[in-house]
């Protein structure tokens, strides 16, 4: 199947700084390769590693034969996708070919607006080519095409020069033949006297720079000095004079100003020609237009430090600027600040309108952030729906904390105001808001890492407080008056019916069916609205409210489980029990509650964190044994974040090992995460346990986990936690899709 390359939505960038550096290095290496075999060897050594593909092939286009041939061997190219190759050669637009279960990107090798061949990037399996991949591969094709074209030109020139050296004794007789050959070559070839006066230059220089050969020669070459770029003049003239005096080879890359005002990059290589007895005769060389290669290198440098979707500086560039700003602030005694911005509910835009709409919204947000910040501020995209603003010009106020905080307040309010205005995306009016965390130097942190970390912490405080706001970092993390007030309200929250359970589906990864749900408690506080558990659970543990709250959670989960059973739903409910409640009396209450609602013990799964197991000193083991004997499912939650021993784990009567979301988040691109998760899955199987991965958000993560043998999972890829009435329709819908 053939189709035009249609970039996918923004996704984890393939154009990482390390891979871009490698492509930049390849460009540099190819610039020094004047032999075609050297060019092909360098490309062959680096291409597969740069692209991550199973095969990368280069094919030369023969205009007379109107056919493609493999570079090097000269064998005819495969014609399975010949139609795509012909279109690519004609339009210079890449195309995706899907056949035999695999995918390939066919892109033209274009030099000086003329296709010299094609590059095919092949994957044995189906592969979705995203926008940033296509841009990256086209940059690779530009670099390779420029190097191949230059090598072919240099080969022709070298053959001519070799012939000229062999025929020096017959120089007069062969001059007309050499001149005709040189004038037919698409490169500016010239001859200078030993005094540096230009005596000849080929006609091909005129299309490149707009000056005729007569204009070059009439004043002995003074034109060169007039059009040499001012920034390169001292270096080039100094090096040229030294080489002329020594009789050595001159080779430099520099800029010339064309007649129409364009800046043209050239490679200039000059050698001294001698008579058979070694007497210097003249100097000859060539000017090769390398503007395309220089532009490709500029694009690579831009990709390394800019976000391809929004055009903003990326995290790498932001970090470098932040380090420089902080170093300057330390020297001058001034201040700086970082605003950490996260769009609220951005996932809803992607889910409701598609990734293209999400990408367009991110681009418009980037534009608005740039419009409300000052000229000296730096706006960057952190990744996903997160942006950063660096404020580094507090010089006049010598790091006065109150003044800096006031200035940050003003900027944060401008950002909020700009984002509150509606966005028009694909003809639809969208509304969004942002949670903004602010970290100030040197009040909140004294280094770049601390600035970013504290800005992130402050931003999450805004998220927990209801979103759509901003907050400066507070070192203790708590407003003590607000905490005391919340503790008072929390004591009666269960009795007042303010607690609710939401349920996140537990999915069988192979079929997509729902096998259970995890019960997650929420507090509908009349004073603040829905309060996340990360904020009130620690408070409940400190104030002793955790006991009654956990009893209510168990009772409500069992009641709801019995109701689903009466509706014909075969689900188990998973509940996380705090470490403080792993006591015999609390566990007996669990067993009585199951019996009261007539549930089979296997319909309830109790979770305990790995860190709690490591700290219990053996107290929990007998309780686990009793619950296991009664038929309850038991799970170790957040596995990989604690420090339980393998020998201890092998003795525990648990059924499920839950892989912490922090490891799943970086799959499958992060090598460390891949190794750790694979080891945890293998460990679970070896111990006879069922692995369950938390926080699955992408199809790539699901596919990797399934291939590694992970049986179950949960995460936003399947569903967020939903109220109880939404569970039954969701379960039936997924069952129909799995059937």
Secondary structure, DSSP 8 states (H G I E B T S, - for coil): -EEE---BS--S-S--HHHHHHHHHHHHHHHT--SHHHHHHHHHHHHHHHH--SEEEEEEEETTTTEEEETTT--B---TTHHHHHHHHHH---EEEEETTEEEEEEEEEETTEEEEEEEEEESS----BHHHHHHHHHHHHHHHHHHHHHHHHHHHHHHHHHHHHTGGGHHHHHHHHHHHHHHSSSEEEEE-TTS-EEEE-TTHHHHHS--HHHHHHTTTHHHHHHB-HHHHHHHHHHHHHHHHHT--EEEEEEEE-TTS-EEEEEEEEEEEE-TTS-EEEEEEEEEE-HHHHHHHHHHHHHHHB-TTT-SB-HHHHHHHHHHHHHHHHHHT--EEEEEEEETTHHHHHHHH-HHHHHHHHHHHHHHHHHHS-TT-EEEEEETTEEEEEE---GGGTT-HHHHHHHHHHHHHHHHHHHHS-EEETTEEE---EEEEEEEETTT-SSHHHHHHHHHHHHHHHHHTTSSEEEE--TT---HHHHHHHHHHHHTTTTTT-EEEEEEEEEETTT--EEEEEEEEEEEETTTEEE-HHHHHHHHHHHTTHHHHHHHHHHHHHHHHHHHHHTT---EEEEE--GGG-SHHHHHHHHHHHHHTT--GGGEEEEEEHHHHHHSTTHHHHHHHHHHHTT-EEEEEEETSS---HHHHHHS---EEEE-HHHHTTTTT-HHHHHHHHHHHHHHHHTT-EEEE----SHHHHHHHHHHT--EE-STTT---EETHHHHHHHHHHHHHH-
